[in-house]
Amino acid sequence: MRRPLNYHPDFCAFWADGNAFAPSPSRLYFANTRGEVYQLPETMSSDQARPVLIKALP
């Protein structure tokens, strides 16, 4: 990730995991300024889906 510019507090970081050098499964994540991290669904059956909360601050 890089330092975000002109970001919204609810969406300040976006990244993917997986192997950058070979075909592999990859998941998409985003975070907000409160430190909550969400994962986007791997498959979607409609135009919209709810992200899964991965990490929340106590």
PDB file of N, CA, C, O and CB in Angstrom:
ATOM      1  N   MET A   1       0.836  -1.172   0.000  1.00  0.00           N
ATOM      2  CA  MET A   1       0.000   0.000   0.000  1.00  0.00           C
ATOM      3  C   MET A   1       0.884   1.239   0.000  1.00  0.00           C
ATOM      4  O   MET A   1       2.048   1.210   0.402  1.00  0.00           O
ATOM      5  CB  MET A   1      -0.953  -0.004   1.208  1.00  0.00           C
ATOM      6  N   ARG A   2       0.301   2.293  -0.453  1.00  0.00           N
ATOM      7  CA  ARG A   2       0.976   3.592  -0.430  1.00  0.00           C
ATOM      8  C   ARG A   2       0.123   4.555   0.373  1.00  0.00           C
ATOM      9  O   ARG A   2      -1.039   4.273   0.667  1.00  0.00           O
ATOM     10  CB  ARG A   2       1.225   4.137  -1.875  1.00  0.00           C
ATOM     11  N   ARG A   3       0.700   5.684   0.725  1.00  0.00           N
ATOM     12  CA  ARG A   3      -0.053   6.699   1.477  1.00  0.00           C
ATOM     13  C   ARG A   3      -1.204   7.204   0.604  1.00  0.00           C
ATOM     14  O   ARG A   3      -0.976   7.656  -0.519  1.00  0.00           O
ATOM     15  CB  ARG A   3       0.880   7.890   1.918  1.00  0.00           C
ATOM     16  N   PRO A   4      -2.429   7.132   1.107  1.00  0.00           N
ATOM     17  CA  PRO A   4      -3.567   7.595   0.302  1.00  0.00           C
ATOM     18  C   PRO A   4      -3.646   9.127   0.280  1.00  0.00           C
ATOM     19  O   PRO A   4      -3.278   9.797   1.245  1.00  0.00           O
ATOM     20  CB  PRO A   4      -4.885   7.007   0.852  1.00  0.00           C
ATOM     21  N   LEU A   5      -4.125   9.652  -0.825  1.00  0.00           N
ATOM     22  CA  LEU A   5      -4.345  11.085  -0.976  1.00  0.00           C
ATOM     23  C   LEU A   5      -5.823  11.323  -1.221  1.00  0.00           C
ATOM     24  O   LEU A   5      -6.452  10.595  -1.988  1.00  0.00           O
ATOM     25  CB  LEU A   5      -3.487  11.671  -2.133  1.00  0.00           C
ATOM     26  N   ASN A   6      -6.376  12.329  -0.582  1.00  0.00           N
ATOM     27  CA  ASN A   6      -7.782  12.701  -0.775  1.00  0.00           C
ATOM     28  C   ASN A   6      -8.718  11.517  -0.571  1.00  0.00           C
ATOM     29  O   ASN A   6      -9.628  11.303  -1.371  1.00  0.00           O
ATOM     30  CB  ASN A   6      -7.987  13.280  -2.168  1.00  0.00           C
ATOM     31  N   TYR A   7      -8.506  10.757   0.478  1.00  0.00           N
ATOM     32  CA  TYR A   7      -9.288   9.550   0.732  1.00  0.00           C
ATOM     33  C   TYR A   7     -10.496   9.848   1.621  1.00  0.00           C
ATOM     34  O   TYR A   7     -10.564  10.884   2.282  1.00  0.00           O
ATOM     35  CB  TYR A   7      -8.411   8.477   1.382  1.00  0.00           C
ATOM     36  N   HIS A   8     -11.439   8.918   1.618  1.00  0.00           N
ATOM     37  CA  HIS A   8     -12.599   8.979   2.507  1.00  0.00           C
ATOM     38  C   HIS A   8     -12.257   8.164   3.753  1.00  0.00           C
ATOM     39  O   HIS A   8     -11.651   7.102   3.615  1.00  0.00           O
ATOM     40  CB  HIS A   8     -13.909   8.433   1.800  1.00  0.00           C
ATOM     41  N   PRO A   9     -12.614   8.606   4.963  1.00  0.00           N
ATOM     42  CA  PRO A   9     -12.261   7.874   6.187  1.00  0.00           C
ATOM     43  C   PRO A   9     -12.771   6.432   6.218  1.00  0.00           C
ATOM     44  O   PRO A   9     -12.202   5.600   6.925  1.00  0.00           O
ATOM     45  CB  PRO A   9     -12.802   8.607   7.380  1.00  0.00           C
ATOM     46  N   ASP A  10     -13.826   6.120   5.469  1.00  0.00           N
ATOM     47  CA  ASP A  10     -14.363   4.760   5.448  1.00  0.00           C
ATOM     48  C   ASP A  10     -13.693   3.870   4.399  1.00  0.00           C
ATOM     49  O   ASP A  10     -13.973   2.673   4.332  1.00  0.00           O
ATOM     50  CB  ASP A  10     -15.850   4.806   5.193  1.00  0.00           C
ATOM     51  N   PHE A  11     -12.815   4.447   3.586  1.00  0.00           N
ATOM     52  CA  PHE A  11     -12.157   3.676   2.530  1.00  0.00           C
ATOM     53  C   PHE A  11     -10.806   4.324   2.237  1.00  0.00           C
ATOM     54  O   PHE A  11     -10.685   5.149   1.331  1.00  0.00           O
ATOM     55  CB  PHE A  11     -13.044   3.607   1.234  1.00  0.00           C
ATOM     56  N   CYS A  12      -9.789   3.938   3.018  1.00  0.00           N
ATOM     57  CA  CYS A  12      -8.489   4.604   2.858  1.00  0.00           C
ATOM     58  C   CYS A  12      -7.389   3.686   2.355  1.00  0.00           C
ATOM     59  O   CYS A  12      -6.294   4.160   2.052  1.00  0.00           O
ATOM     60  CB  CYS A  12      -8.065   5.200   4.163  1.00  0.00           C
ATOM     61  N   ALA A  13      -7.646   2.372   2.256  1.00  0.00           N
ATOM     62  CA  ALA A  13      -6.632   1.445   1.748  1.00  0.00           C
ATOM     63  C   ALA A  13      -7.317   0.302   1.013  1.00  0.00           C
ATOM     64  O   ALA A  13      -8.407  -0.128   1.388  1.00  0.00           O
ATOM     65  CB  ALA A  13      -5.746   0.901   2.903  1.00  0.00           C
ATOM     66  N   PHE A  14      -6.666  -0.185  -0.039  1.00  0.00           N
ATOM     67  CA  PHE A  14      -7.210  -1.259  -0.860  1.00  0.00           C
ATOM     68  C   PHE A  14      -6.041  -2.102  -1.344  1.00  0.00           C
ATOM     69  O   PHE A  14      -5.067  -1.554  -1.860  1.00  0.00           O
ATOM     70  CB  PHE A  14      -8.051  -0.701  -2.064  1.00  0.00           C
ATOM     71  N   TRP A  15      -6.111  -3.435  -1.190  1.00  0.00           N
ATOM     72  CA  TRP A  15      -5.011  -4.296  -1.622  1.00  0.00           C
ATOM     73  C   TRP A  15      -5.508  -5.707  -1.896  1.00  0.00           C
ATOM     74  O   TRP A  15      -6.645  -6.058  -1.580  1.00  0.00           O
ATOM     75  CB  TRP A  15      -3.899  -4.323  -0.567  1.00  0.00           C
ATOM     76  N   ALA A  16      -4.627  -6.508  -2.493  1.00  0.00           N
ATOM     77  CA  ALA A  16      -4.916  -7.909  -2.814  1.00  0.00           C
ATOM     78  C   ALA A  16      -3.787  -8.775  -2.288  1.00  0.00           C
ATOM     79  O   ALA A  16      -2.650  -8.324  -2.155  1.00  0.00           O
ATOM     80  CB  ALA A  16      -5.100  -8.114  -4.348  1.00  0.00           C
ATOM     81  N   ASP A  17      -4.116 -10.029  -1.989  1.00  0.00           N
ATOM     82  CA  ASP A  17      -3.079 -10.984  -1.615  1.00  0.00           C
ATOM     83  C   ASP A  17      -2.873 -11.945  -2.770  1.00  0.00           C
ATOM     84  O   ASP A  17      -3.490 -11.782  -3.823  1.00  0.00           O
ATOM     85  CB  ASP A  17      -3.453 -11.750  -0.310  1.00  0.00           C
ATOM     86  N   GLY A  18      -2.039 -12.920  -2.600  1.00  0.00           N
ATOM     87  CA  GLY A  18      -1.769 -13.901  -3.646  1.00  0.00           C
ATOM     88  C   GLY A  18      -0.320 -13.817  -4.088  1.00  0.00           C
ATOM     89  O   GLY A  18       0.438 -12.967  -3.621  1.00  0.00           O
ATOM     90  N   ASN A  19       0.051 -14.702  -4.985  1.00  0.00           N
ATOM     91  CA  ASN A  19       1.415 -14.772  -5.490  1.00  0.00           C
ATOM     92  C   ASN A  19       1.551 -13.850  -6.696  1.00  0.00           C
ATOM     93  O   ASN A  19       0.846 -14.027  -7.689  1.00  0.00           O
ATOM     94  CB  ASN A  19       1.795 -16.229  -5.865  1.00  0.00           C
ATOM     95  N   ALA A  20       2.436 -12.878  -6.623  1.00  0.00           N
ATOM     96  CA  ALA A  20       2.619 -11.920  -7.715  1.00  0.00           C
ATOM     97  C   ALA A  20       3.390 -12.514  -8.890  1.00  0.00           C
ATOM     98  O   ALA A  20       3.421 -11.920  -9.968  1.00  0.00           O
ATOM     99  CB  ALA A  20       3.340 -10.691  -7.205  1.00  0.00           C
ATOM    100  N   PHE A  21       4.016 -13.681  -8.699  1.00  0.00           N
ATOM    101  CA  PHE A  21       4.881 -14.231  -9.729  1.00  0.00           C
ATOM    102  C   PHE A  21       4.332 -15.494 -10.392  1.00  0.00           C
ATOM    103  O   PHE A  21       4.946 -16.027 -11.317  1.00  0.00           O
ATOM    104  CB  PHE A  21       6.214 -14.523  -9.143  1.00  0.00           C
ATOM    105  N   ALA A  22       3.187 -15.971  -9.927  1.00  0.00           N
ATOM    106  CA  ALA A  22       2.595 -17.181 -10.506  1.00  0.00           C
ATOM    107  C   ALA A  22       1.084 -17.142 -10.299  1.00  0.00           C
ATOM    108  O   ALA A  22       0.605 -16.506  -9.359  1.00  0.00           O
ATOM    109  CB  ALA A  22       3.210 -18.471  -9.866  1.00  0.00           C
ATOM    110  N   PRO A  23       0.329 -17.815 -11.167  1.00  0.00           N
ATOM    111  CA  PRO A  23      -1.120 -17.876 -10.972  1.00  0.00           C
ATOM    112  C   PRO A  23      -1.451 -18.454  -9.592  1.00  0.00           C
ATOM    113  O   PRO A  23      -0.897 -19.474  -9.182  1.00  0.00           O
ATOM    114  CB  PRO A  23      -1.780 -18.726 -12.083  1.00  0.00           C
ATOM    115  N   SER A  24      -2.356 -17.788  -8.895  1.00  0.00           N
ATOM    116  CA  SER A  24      -2.753 -18.242  -7.557  1.00  0.00           C
ATOM    117  C   SER A  24      -4.075 -17.595  -7.183  1.00  0.00           C
ATOM    118  O   SER A  24      -4.467 -16.598  -7.788  1.00  0.00           O
ATOM    119  CB  SER A  24      -1.661 -17.906  -6.500  1.00  0.00           C
ATOM    120  N   PRO A  25      -4.764 -18.145  -6.199  1.00  0.00           N
ATOM    121  CA  PRO A  25      -5.971 -17.480  -5.704  1.00  0.00           C
ATOM    122  C   PRO A  25      -5.603 -16.109  -5.124  1.00  0.00           C
ATOM    123  O   PRO A  25      -4.514 -15.925  -4.580  1.00  0.00           O
ATOM    124  CB  PRO A  25      -6.685 -18.357  -4.631  1.00  0.00           C
ATOM    125  N   SER A  26      -6.503 -15.182  -5.245  1.00  0.00           N
ATOM    126  CA  SER A  26      -6.263 -13.836  -4.732  1.00  0.00           C
ATOM    127  C   SER A  26      -7.546 -13.298  -4.132  1.00  0.00           C
ATOM    128  O   SER A  26      -8.630 -13.522  -4.670  1.00  0.00           O
ATOM    129  CB  SER A  26      -5.742 -12.894  -5.848  1.00  0.00           C
ATOM    130  N   ARG A  27      -7.431 -12.604  -3.039  1.00  0.00           N
ATOM    131  CA  ARG A  27      -8.572 -11.981  -2.374  1.00  0.00           C
ATOM    132  C   ARG A  27      -8.335 -10.481  -2.287  1.00  0.00           C
ATOM    133  O   ARG A  27      -7.191 -10.034  -2.213  1.00  0.00           O
ATOM    134  CB  ARG A  27      -8.799 -12.588  -0.962  1.00  0.00           C
ATOM    135  N   LEU A  28      -9.415  -9.702  -2.294  1.00  0.00           N
ATOM    136  CA  LEU A  28      -9.334  -8.247  -2.224  1.00  0.00           C
ATOM    137  C   LEU A  28      -9.749  -7.775  -0.837  1.00  0.00           C
ATOM    138  O   LEU A  28     -10.692  -8.299  -0.245  1.00  0.00           O
ATOM    139  CB  LEU A  28     -10.220  -7.594  -3.307  1.00  0.00           C
ATOM    140  N   TYR A  29      -9.028  -6.773  -0.326  1.00  0.00           N
ATOM    141  CA  TYR A  29      -9.273  -6.231   1.009  1.00  0.00           C
ATOM    142  C   TYR A  29      -9.336  -4.715   0.946  1.00  0.00           C
ATOM    143  O   TYR A  29      -8.783  -4.096   0.038  1.00  0.00           O
ATOM    144  CB  TYR A  29      -8.179  -6.683   1.996  1.00  0.00           C
ATOM    145  N   PHE A  30     -10.018  -4.121   1.923  1.00  0.00           N
ATOM    146  CA  PHE A  30      -9.957  -2.671   2.108  1.00  0.00           C
ATOM    147  C   PHE A  30     -10.022  -2.370   3.588  1.00  0.00           C
ATOM    148  O   PHE A  30     -10.440  -3.211   4.384  1.00  0.00           O
ATOM    149  CB  PHE A  30     -11.105  -1.949   1.346  1.00  0.00           C
ATOM    150  N   ALA A  31      -9.606  -1.159   3.961  1.00  0.00           N
ATOM    151  CA  ALA A  31      -9.577  -0.756   5.363  1.00  0.00           C
ATOM    152  C   ALA A  31     -10.041   0.681   5.502  1.00  0.00           C
ATOM    153  O   ALA A  31     -10.044   1.449   4.540  1.00  0.00           O
ATOM    154  CB  ALA A  31      -8.167  -0.923   5.952  1.00  0.00           C
ATOM    155  N   ASN A  32     -10.434   1.027   6.720  1.00  0.00           N
ATOM    156  CA  ASN A  32     -10.826   2.398   7.014  1.00  0.00           C
ATOM    157  C   ASN A  32      -9.850   2.998   8.026  1.00  0.00           C
ATOM    158  O   ASN A  32      -8.935   2.320   8.494  1.00  0.00           O
ATOM    159  CB  ASN A  32     -12.283   2.454   7.549  1.00  0.00           C
ATOM    160  N   THR A  33     -10.051   4.258   8.356  1.00  0.00           N
ATOM    161  CA  THR A  33      -9.125   4.937   9.276  1.00  0.00           C
ATOM    162  C   THR A  33      -9.294   4.476  10.719  1.00  0.00           C
ATOM    163  O   THR A  33      -8.454   4.799  11.559  1.00  0.00           O
ATOM    164  CB  THR A  33      -9.325   6.441   9.199  1.00  0.00           C
ATOM    165  N   ARG A  34     -10.346   3.736  11.033  1.00  0.00           N
ATOM    166  CA  ARG A  34     -10.529   3.201  12.385  1.00  0.00           C
ATOM    167  C   ARG A  34      -9.761   1.889  12.573  1.00  0.00           C
ATOM    168  O   ARG A  34      -9.750   1.337  13.674  1.00  0.00           O
ATOM    169  CB  ARG A  34     -12.023   2.982  12.672  1.00  0.00           C
ATOM    170  N   GLY A  35      -9.127   1.388  11.526  1.00  0.00           N
ATOM    171  CA  GLY A  35      -8.356   0.159  11.617  1.00  0.00           C
ATOM    172  C   GLY A  35      -9.145  -1.099  11.313  1.00  0.00           C
ATOM    173  O   GLY A  35      -8.628  -2.201  11.495  1.00  0.00           O
ATOM    174  N   GLU A  36     -10.369  -0.969  10.858  1.00  0.00           N
ATOM    175  CA  GLU A  36     -11.172  -2.135  10.496  1.00  0.00           C
ATOM    176  C   GLU A  36     -10.755  -2.610   9.103  1.00  0.00           C
ATOM    177  O   GLU A  36     -10.593  -1.803   8.188  1.00  0.00           O
ATOM    178  CB  GLU A  36     -12.701  -1.800  10.537  1.00  0.00           C
ATOM    179  N   VAL A  37     -10.585  -3.909   8.952  1.00  0.00           N
ATOM    180  CA  VAL A  37     -10.189  -4.500   7.674  1.00  0.00           C
ATOM    181  C   VAL A  37     -11.315  -5.412   7.196  1.00  0.00           C
ATOM    182  O   VAL A  37     -11.835  -6.228   7.958  1.00  0.00           O
ATOM    183  CB  VAL A  37      -8.841  -5.292   7.805  1.00  0.00           C
ATOM    184  N   TYR A  38     -11.682  -5.264   5.932  1.00  0.00           N
ATOM    185  CA  TYR A  38     -12.753  -6.047   5.322  1.00  0.00           C
ATOM    186  C   TYR A  38     -12.217  -6.823   4.128  1.00  0.00           C
ATOM    187  O   TYR A  38     -11.297  -6.374   3.444  1.00  0.00           O
ATOM    188  CB  TYR A  38     -13.920  -5.136   4.893  1.00  0.00           C
ATOM    189  N   GLN A  39     -12.804  -8.001   3.883  1.00  0.00           N
ATOM    190  CA  GLN A  39     -12.479  -8.799   2.705  1.00  0.00           C
ATOM    191  C   GLN A  39     -13.701  -8.820   1.804  1.00  0.00           C
ATOM    192  O   GLN A  39     -14.819  -9.044   2.268  1.00  0.00           O
ATOM    193  CB  GLN A  39     -12.039 -10.250   3.095  1.00  0.00           C
ATOM    194  N   LEU A  40     -13.489  -8.586   0.522  1.00  0.00           N
ATOM    195  CA  LEU A  40     -14.584  -8.682  -0.433  1.00  0.00           C
ATOM    196  C   LEU A  40     -14.864 -10.152  -0.721  1.00  0.00           C
ATOM    197  O   LEU A  40     -13.944 -10.970  -0.683  1.00  0.00           O
ATOM    198  CB  LEU A  40     -14.254  -7.912  -1.742  1.00  0.00           C
ATOM    199  N   PRO A  41     -16.120 -10.504  -1.008  1.00  0.00           N
ATOM    200  CA  PRO A  41     -16.448 -11.899  -1.306  1.00  0.00           C
ATOM    201  C   PRO A  41     -15.669 -12.410  -2.519  1.00  0.00           C
ATOM    202  O   PRO A  41     -15.430 -11.663  -3.468  1.00  0.00           O
ATOM    203  CB  PRO A  41     -17.953 -12.048  -1.551  1.00  0.00           C
ATOM    204  N   GLU A  42     -15.275 -13.683  -2.483  1.00  0.00           N
ATOM    205  CA  GLU A  42     -14.538 -14.266  -3.607  1.00  0.00           C
ATOM    206  C   GLU A  42     -15.443 -14.466  -4.814  1.00  0.00           C
ATOM    207  O   GLU A  42     -14.991 -14.339  -5.952  1.00  0.00           O
ATOM    208  CB  GLU A  42     -13.908 -15.600  -3.200  1.00  0.00           C
ATOM    209  N   THR A  43     -16.700 -14.774  -4.586  1.00  0.00           N
ATOM    210  CA  THR A  43     -17.678 -14.896  -5.675  1.00  0.00           C
ATOM    211  C   THR A  43     -18.920 -14.112  -5.274  1.00  0.00           C
ATOM    212  O   THR A  43     -19.258 -14.012  -4.094  1.00  0.00           O
ATOM    213  CB  THR A  43     -18.031 -16.406  -5.974  1.00  0.00           C
ATOM    214  N   MET A  44     -19.588 -13.562  -6.272  1.00  0.00           N
ATOM    215  CA  MET A  44     -20.796 -12.784  -6.019  1.00  0.00           C
ATOM    216  C   MET A  44     -21.898 -13.282  -6.930  1.00  0.00           C
ATOM    217  O   MET A  44     -21.676 -13.502  -8.121  1.00  0.00           O
ATOM    218  CB  MET A  44     -20.546 -11.269  -6.232  1.00  0.00           C
ATOM    219  N   SER A  45     -23.091 -13.459  -6.374  1.00  0.00           N
ATOM    220  CA  SER A  45     -24.227 -13.925  -7.169  1.00  0.00           C
ATOM    221  C   SER A  45     -25.138 -12.777  -7.589  1.00  0.00           C
ATOM    222  O   SER A  45     -26.142 -12.998  -8.267  1.00  0.00           O
ATOM    223  CB  SER A  45     -25.026 -14.954  -6.387  1.00  0.00           C
ATOM    224  N   SER A  46     -24.791 -11.539  -7.187  1.00  0.00           N
ATOM    225  CA  SER A  46     -25.569 -10.365  -7.581  1.00  0.00           C
ATOM    226  C   SER A  46     -24.606  -9.189  -7.768  1.00  0.00           C
ATOM    227  O   SER A  46     -23.396  -9.329  -7.588  1.00  0.00           O
ATOM    228  CB  SER A  46     -26.674 -10.027  -6.511  1.00  0.00           C
ATOM    229  N   ASP A  47     -25.159  -8.036  -8.129  1.00  0.00           N
ATOM    230  CA  ASP A  47     -24.327  -6.852  -8.366  1.00  0.00           C
ATOM    231  C   ASP A  47     -23.723  -6.290  -7.084  1.00  0.00           C
ATOM    232  O   ASP A  47     -22.713  -5.588  -7.130  1.00  0.00           O
ATOM    233  CB  ASP A  47     -25.143  -5.777  -9.050  1.00  0.00           C
ATOM    234  N   GLN A  48     -24.332  -6.592  -5.948  1.00  0.00           N
ATOM    235  CA  GLN A  48     -23.843  -6.078  -4.677  1.00  0.00           C
ATOM    236  C   GLN A  48     -23.703  -7.212  -3.673  1.00  0.00           C
ATOM    237  O   GLN A  48     -24.472  -8.173  -3.694  1.00  0.00           O
ATOM    238  CB  GLN A  48     -24.782  -4.989  -4.133  1.00  0.00           C
ATOM    239  N   ALA A  49     -22.709  -7.091  -2.790  1.00  0.00           N
ATOM    240  CA  ALA A  49     -22.508  -8.073  -1.728  1.00  0.00           C
ATOM    241  C   ALA A  49     -21.876  -7.374  -0.539  1.00  0.00           C
ATOM    242  O   ALA A  49     -21.177  -6.374  -0.699  1.00  0.00           O
ATOM    243  CB  ALA A  49     -21.623  -9.261  -2.211  1.00  0.00           C
ATOM    244  N   ARG A  50     -22.116  -7.892   0.635  1.00  0.00           N
ATOM    245  CA  ARG A  50     -21.568  -7.329   1.854  1.00  0.00           C
ATOM    246  C   ARG A  50     -20.151  -7.850   2.082  1.00  0.00           C
ATOM    247  O   ARG A  50     -19.918  -9.056   2.001  1.00  0.00           O
ATOM    248  CB  ARG A  50     -22.467  -7.661   3.053  1.00  0.00           C
ATOM    249  N   PRO A  51     -19.195  -6.950   2.369  1.00  0.00           N
ATOM    250  CA  PRO A  51     -17.844  -7.421   2.694  1.00  0.00           C
ATOM    251  C   PRO A  51     -17.826  -8.099   4.060  1.00  0.00           C
ATOM    252  O   PRO A  51     -18.701  -7.864   4.893  1.00  0.00           O
ATOM    253  CB  PRO A  51     -16.839  -6.251   2.668  1.00  0.00           C
ATOM    254  N   VAL A  52     -16.825  -8.938   4.277  1.00  0.00           N
ATOM    255  CA  VAL A  52     -16.673  -9.661   5.537  1.00  0.00           C
ATOM    256  C   VAL A  52     -15.668  -8.910   6.405  1.00  0.00           C
ATOM    257  O   VAL A  52     -14.565  -8.596   5.960  1.00  0.00           O
ATOM    258  CB  VAL A  52     -16.212 -11.139   5.293  1.00  0.00           C
ATOM    259  N   LEU A  53     -16.059  -8.623   7.650  1.00  0.00           N
ATOM    260  CA  LEU A  53     -15.163  -7.955   8.580  1.00  0.00           C
ATOM    261  C   LEU A  53     -14.098  -8.943   9.018  1.00  0.00           C
ATOM    262  O   LEU A  53     -14.424  -9.983   9.589  1.00  0.00           O
ATOM    263  CB  LEU A  53     -15.936  -7.390   9.804  1.00  0.00           C
ATOM    264  N   ILE A  54     -12.820  -8.639   8.760  1.00  0.00           N
ATOM    265  CA  ILE A  54     -11.705  -9.514   9.095  1.00  0.00           C
ATOM    266  C   ILE A  54     -11.081  -9.102  10.434  1.00  0.00           C
ATOM    267  O   ILE A  54     -10.744  -9.955  11.256  1.00  0.00           O
ATOM    268  CB  ILE A  54     -10.645  -9.484   7.975  1.00  0.00           C
ATOM    269  N   LYS A  55     -10.933  -7.801  10.644  1.00  0.00           N
ATOM    270  CA  LYS A  55     -10.302  -7.301  11.858  1.00  0.00           C
ATOM    271  C   LYS A  55     -11.031  -6.058  12.323  1.00  0.00           C
ATOM    272  O   LYS A  55     -11.262  -5.134  11.543  1.00  0.00           O
ATOM    273  CB  LYS A  55      -8.805  -7.002  11.626  1.00  0.00           C
ATOM    274  N   ALA A  56     -11.394  -6.038  13.596  1.00  0.00           N
ATOM    275  CA  ALA A  56     -12.007  -4.868  14.190  1.00  0.00           C
ATOM    276  C   ALA A  56     -11.233  -4.486  15.443  1.00  0.00           C
ATOM    277  O   ALA A  56     -10.703  -5.353  16.138  1.00  0.00           O
ATOM    278  CB  ALA A  56     -13.494  -5.125  14.514  1.00  0.00           C
ATOM    279  N   LEU A  57     -11.170  -3.224  15.725  1.00  0.00           N
ATOM    280  CA  LEU A  57     -10.508  -2.767  16.941  1.00  0.00           C
ATOM    281  C   LEU A  57     -11.423  -3.026  18.136  1.00  0.00           C
ATOM    282  O   LEU A  57     -12.644  -2.929  18.011  1.00  0.00           O
ATOM    283  CB  LEU A  57     -10.138  -1.258  16.842  1.00  0.00           C
ATOM    284  N   PRO A  58     -10.852  -3.353  19.282  1.00  0.00           N
ATOM    285  CA  PRO A  58     -11.680  -3.619  20.471  1.00  0.00           C
ATOM    286  C   PRO A  58     -12.413  -2.389  20.968  1.00  0.00           C
ATOM    287  O   PRO A  58     -13.144  -2.462  21.956  1.00  0.00           O
ATOM    288  CB  PRO A  58     -10.825  -4.167  21.586  1.00  0.00           C
TER     289      PRO A  58
END
